[in-house]
């Protein structure tokens, strides 16, 4: 059996098996193989498939969308980075709570024996009105990162908005899912050449739209990141900027993988015209929460709006996105498409957003929780393997690891691991499939046979 080392692992002793010296295996193997020993009860694997309310990544219908599985298996700094909002997290929390204030008015006796969840965004058909929002650093959740996310969205036939702050390059993402439907999320930097170069790269690679994020003139105060002194681990980088920003010894502070104070706070509406001069791609503005800015977006000739508060990670105290949606839809009056992100956790959430006028919704944190989720089979049945160990195992050439090979003590509970070929991608696909199934069911129960039949007549706001 040919064992190869793990070149991506951050450990100092990256040698043959699981990036640890063979002499250390006996002492750590009970942690390596799912962290269980004879004296530690195994964690049961949830049934498969599961309702979204119990799927890893959701504490409960009434929670904050914070997945107990992901929280347990990601490092504290990584979990805090993904899960937390700005300041007191009021807006982050309200993104979810706002959906509970909305009630549906179902119609009956409508013959829903056949249903169709397909829709279009920017003229392209997708399987249902849910895509993946731009979220950074997917390799923190799973070593294949954005490549796995891209394959999942390609398989489900929906839209993936690739983040500027990806830990895989735009070229790697396209190579991983060549037939996927992708937009690219863009920031404007003080050095405009940086933004210009990435625009030309993604257009040449076949990305279908640019999503300009406009709500980050400065980064919001994310207290957990400050406490944790969050930094990317040494083996990861913002791949799209590899070699772009000159790294100097004793350079200034770094912020989320690139030099601090790189974003341009002088960005204004005139930069929309500048961006239009660079590309023929449709431009979608992400971060609009008011009717005034929605009207300005239309006047400046953009092709779409994403109603977004950055997952509650920028201005704390702003509106929940679902609460801001109606006034923006009413202002736009169908002149451009309106999308939404923030707080989507169930199929009925999707139905409510579409009924209020969203052409499509985008999910962020649930996709990351999907990347972090993995079920592995062993001789005694399925169990969940921590992501950091999945990462190491994925670099072994054989899927079956025996106690003799790993020098595992006899009292270790699990004696073999069968490692499947699908990894983080499978979790993202499962998240999307569960949302699709729930959306289809919610549509039928509300009396809608297709997306075109969903309208505001379905909505009744709660008096609570």
N, C-alpha and C positions, 0 to 999 in steps of 0.2 A: 504494500500500500504506500503510495507516494504522498507524503505529508508536506504541505508547503506552509511557510510562515504567513503571517498577516501583516501586510505592509501598511495598512491603514490604521492599525491600532496605536493608541497613544502611549501604551506602556513602555517602560524603559528596556524591558527584556523581551523584545518581540522575537521569540525563537519558536521552533517548530509547532508545538501543539498549543492552541488557544493563546498564543502570544505570551506564554509563560515558560520558564525553564522547566525541563522535564523533572529536575530534582525537586521542584516546588509543587508538582502536581498532586502528590499524596496529601499535602496539607490543605490544598484549596479546592480539591475536586468536588467536595460536597456542596460548595458554593457554586462552582462552575456548572454543575449539572442541576440546574434549576434551583439551587440554593436549598435543597432539601437533604436531610439525612434521616436515619432511622428514627431519630427522636423528634423530628419535626414533621407534623402532618402535611401532606401534600395539599396544595391549593387546588380545589376542583375547577375544572374547565367549564365555563358556561355552555349551555346547549348551542347547537349550530344548525341553522341560523337563529339569531335572537332578535327580539324586538329592540328597537333603537333605545328604549328606555333602560335596558339592561346591557346594551352593547358597551364594551370598553370604550370610554370616552364620555360616558354620561353617568353621573352619579344617580340621578333620578329625573323624572319629569320636572320636579320642582327645584333641582339643583342649578349649578352654574355651568353645566356642561363640562365639569372637570372630571376627567375619567380616572376612577380609582386604579384601574390597571396601569394606565400610563403614568400616573403619579407614583405608583409603587416601583415601576421599572425604569423610569428615567431618573437621571441625577436631579438633585434638588434645584440646582441652578438652571438646568434645562427646563424642568417642569415650571419653575417660576417664570422663566422667560416666556414660555408659550401661554401660560394660563392667566397671568396677572394683567391688570389694566393699569391705567394711570391714576396716581394719587390714591383716593379712597375706593376706586373701582366702582363708583356708583353707576357710571354709564355702561360699563361692561355688564354689570348685573342687570340693569334695566333693559338691555338688549334682549335678554331672555324673558324677563318678567312681563314685558309689554305684550308679548303674544298671549299671555294668560288673561289679559283684559279684553281680548277680542273673542267674540262668540260667532259661530256660524249659523246660518239660516238654511238648513237643508231643504231641498225639494224632493218630493216622493213620486213614485209611480212613473219613472222616467225611462225605463228600459235601459239599464246599465249593464246588460249582459256582455257588451263589448266596450272596451275603453281604450283610449289612445293617449299616451302621455307625451307624445312628441311635440316639439315646438321648434322655432327658429330663433337664432340670434345673429344679427347682422347678415341675414339672408342664408345662413347655414343651418341645416337641420341637425338637432341634437335629440337624444333619446328621451329626455325629460328636462324640465326647467331648473336643473341644479348643476352648477359647475364648481370648480375648485378656485377659491380666492387666492390671491398672491400672498403666500406666507413664506417666511425666510427660513433658511438653515434646516432643511428637511433631513440632512445627514446627521443631525443631532438625534433624530428619532429612529432613523434606520440608515444603515451605511450606504445604501444605494440612493437614498434621498429622493431628489426631484426626478430622477430617472424612473424610479418605481412609481411615483405619483403619475408621471406622464403615461406609463404603460397602463396603469389602472384606468385613467380617463379615456385613453384610446380604446380600451376593451369595452368600456361602457358607452362609448360614443357621446361624450359630452365635452364641455370646454374647460381647459386648464389655463389659468392666468399664471404664467411663470413670473416669479419675483425677481427683481433686480438682485436681491440678496440671496441668490441661490448658492448652494454648496456644490452644485454641478453646473457646468457651463451650458450656455444655450445650445452649443453644438452637441454636447453629450446628450442633452435632453431630446433633441431632434433625432439623433441616431438611435436612441432607446425606443422611441415611438414615432417612427417616420410618418405614419398616417394619422397622427393625432391632430385634433383641432386646438390650436393654441393662440392665445394673446400674450403680449408681453407687458409687464408693469414697469413703469419708468419713473425715476426721479430726475429732477433737474439739478445739476451740480454747478458749483462756482466756476469750475473749468468746463465750459459748455462743450468743448471737444469730447469730453468723456461721454456725455449724453449723446452727442451726435454720432460718435463711433458705434455705440451700442444699438442705436436706431438702425443704422445701415446694416449692422450684423444681423439683427433679427429679421429685417425685411428680406435680406438675401436668403435667409434660412427658411422662409415660408411662413413666418408668424403672420396671423391674419388681422391683427389690430394692435394698437398701442393704448395702454391704460395708464394715463398720467395721474399719479397720486399727487393731490394738491393740498392735503391737510397736514403736511410735515415741514413747515418752514423751519421749525426746530423740533427736536424729539421731545415727546411728552415726558413727564416725570414718572418713571416706572420704578417705584420705590424698591421693589424686590431686586431688580437688576442692579440698583445702586448698592443695596446691602450685600448682594452676592458678588459684587465687582465682576459682573458677567463679561466674559470674553469667550470667543471661539477657542476650542482646544487647539493645540499646535498642529494637529494633523488635518484640520479643516481650514478652509479659506473661502472668501467670496470669489468663486471661480470666474465670474464674468469680469472681474477687475484684476485678474492675475497679471502682474507686471505693469498695470496701469498707473497705480499710485507708487511713487518712488518711496522705498523703505529706507530710512536713514537711521543710523545708530543714534540712540538718545533722542529719537523723534518724539513728537508730542503725543498726547493721549489718543487712544484708538476708541472708536465708537462703532460697535456692531460690525467689526471686521474690516473697517476702513478708517483712515485718519479722521479724527473729529473735525467738526466745522467744515465738512466737505459739501453738504447740501447748501443750496443757494436760497437764503431767506428772502431775497428780493424778487422771487418768482411772482409774476402777475399775469393778467389776462393777455397781455401782448405776447407772452411766451407761447401761448396757444398758436398764434399766427407764426411764430418762429418755428415751432414744431411742424406745423403744416407745410412750411417751406422745405422741410427736410425729407418728407415722405409722402407717399400716396396712400399709406395705410389709414384706415378709419381711426379716429382719435376718440377715446372714451375718457371722460373725466371721473376720477374716483375720489370721493370725499365731500360731495355736496350734500347739504342738510337743510337748505332753505330755498324758498321759491324765488327769491331775488337772484341767487347764484344760478339756479336752474335756468332762469330766463337769459342771463348773461351767457351761459353755456350754449344755448340755442343760437343766440345772436352771433357768437364767435364760430359757429359752423362745425361744432363737434358732432359726432355721430351717436353718442350715447352718454349716459350718466350712470354711475354706480352710487346709489345712496349709501353712504358709509361713514362711520365714525372711527374707523381704524380698529374695530373690535374693542372700543373703549380704552384705547391705549394712548390717545392724544389728549384732547380737552375733556377732563372729567366734569360732568354736569351738563353736557350736551344731551340732545334728545336721543332716545332709542331710534334706530333706523326705521323700524316698522311704523313708529309714530310720525316720522318725518316724510314718509313715502307719499301719503295722499296729496299733500300740498304741492309736491314736486310733480307728480303725475298730472294734477289739475292744471299746473302752470304750463307744462310741456305740451299738453293736448295732442299727443301722438306725433309731434313733429320729429322727435328722436326717440330711441328706445331708452327705457329706464330699467335699471337693474338694482339689486339690493344685496348687501351682505350684513352679517351681524345677527347672532341669536338664533339661527336656524338649527333646530335639533330634531324635529319630527316632520313627518309627511304633512301633518295638518298645518304646521308652521309654513311650509311651502305653499300650501293651498291658500292660506290667508294672505300671504304676500302677493301671490299671483292675482288673487281676487281684488286686491287693492291697487293693482296696476303694474306690478313688476313683471317684466318680460321673462326674467330669469333671476334666480338667487344664487349666491356663491357662499360656500362654506369654507372656513379656515381651520379653526381648532379641531373640529371632528375629523378632518382629513389627516391631521398630524397624529391624533390619537389612533387612527387606523393604521398609520405607518408603524406605530409603536406596538401594535398588537400582533401576537403570533402564537399559534397553537402548534405544539410539536407532539408527535406520537412516540411512545416508548413501549417496552414490552408489557408494562402493566396498564396501558391505556394512555389517553392524552393528558398532557399537562402544559402549563404555560412556562416558556423559557424567557428569562430576562433579555431585553434587547441587547445589552452589552455583550452577552454571551452568544446570542444569535449571530452578532456581528463577527465574532471570532470564528464560530463554527462554519460560517458561510465561506470561509477561505480554505476549508479543508476539501480535498478532492473526493472524499468518500463521505456518504451520509451516515453510515452506521459506525458508531464509536463504541468500542467494547471496554469493559473495565480493565482488561489486561493491557490493551493499548494505552489507556490513559493512566494506568497504575492506580485505579480507584480502590480505596479500602473496601473490604468486604461488607462493612456495615452501612455503606452508602445505599440509599433506598432505590435509586434508579440505576439499572445496570446497562442500559443501552439507550441510545437516542437515534431515532430515525428522522433525519432532517429533510423536510420537503423542499422541492425546487422553487415553489412560489414563496415569497417572503413578505416584505412590507407592502408590496403591491397588492397582495391578497387582502390585507386589512383595509386598504383604501377602497378596493372594489366592493368589499362587504359593506362598508359605510354607505357608499353610493347606492348599492343594490337595496339595502334596507330602506333608505330614504325613498327610492323609486317605488318599492312595494307599498310603503305606507302612503305615499302620495297618491298612487293609483287607488288604494282602498278609500282614502279620504275623499277623493273625487267621486267615486261611485256612491258612497254613503251620503254625499251632498247632492247627488243627482246630476252629476256632470259626466258626460261621456267622452269629452275631449277637452283640451286646454282652452279652445276657443269658447266653450260654454261657461268658463269660469269668469265671473264678473263681480262687481261690487254689491250686487243684490244678495250675494251670499253672506255679507258681513253685517254683524250687529255688535256694536261696541257695548261692553259691559258697563253698568252703572257703578260698579265697584271702583 
